[in-house]
Amino acid sequence: MKKIDCSGMACPKPVIMTKKELESMESGELEVIVDNDAARENVSKLVKSMGLSYQVFEKEKLFHIIIKKEESSCECEIEQISSRPVILIGSDKFGVGDDKLGTVLMKSYLYALTEAEVKPTTILFVNSGVKLVIEGSDVLESVKTLESMGVEIYACGTCLDFYNIKDKLSVGSITNMYTIVEKMNSASNTIKL
């Protein structure tokens, strides 16, 4: 069994190292060691997206992810380029200028998006944009509606940690920069707000 120790590494490094190691293997088992919940979740999501089986156990405050790759394993790496956009929201305000107006515009935009005929595949919330997906947000209902309509909602884990609001996340999943890059690269169009 191959082993890579990613303890002490910030995301997305554990995900990138795991992906490279799995791509270099034809078959066998790989043990990935991480020391935090975000890395455990993100490596698990990667493995699941590749169609591989895995188990996670905790030992001495470390997470051990045992991944099994068989020769016939389907690596679902070839992503279809979607004709629907990915939206990157990097602020809790829409546009530059008056903050009150920016707040009103963001609320209107996300509500209008719930009514639009074509929905994005994914909305990525980064920097102060993560404040829109936490409890008490004025746009929370619109974002929850979009998620219920099949739109993937992702909030940057590093950003949630920076603002110390990770425990207040109320919609979507925590993600890392590697996944953000993958989602943007798999879209034919990315809209940045």
Secondary structure by P-SEA (a helix, b strand, c coil): cbbbbccccccaaaaaaaaaaaaaccbbbbbbbbccaaaaaaaaaaaaaacccbbbbbcccbbbbbbbbccccccccccccccbbbbbbcccccccccaaaaaaaaaaaaaaaaaccccccbbbbcccccccccccccaaaaaaaaaaabbbbbbcaaaaaaacccccccbbbbbcaaaaaaaaaaccccccc
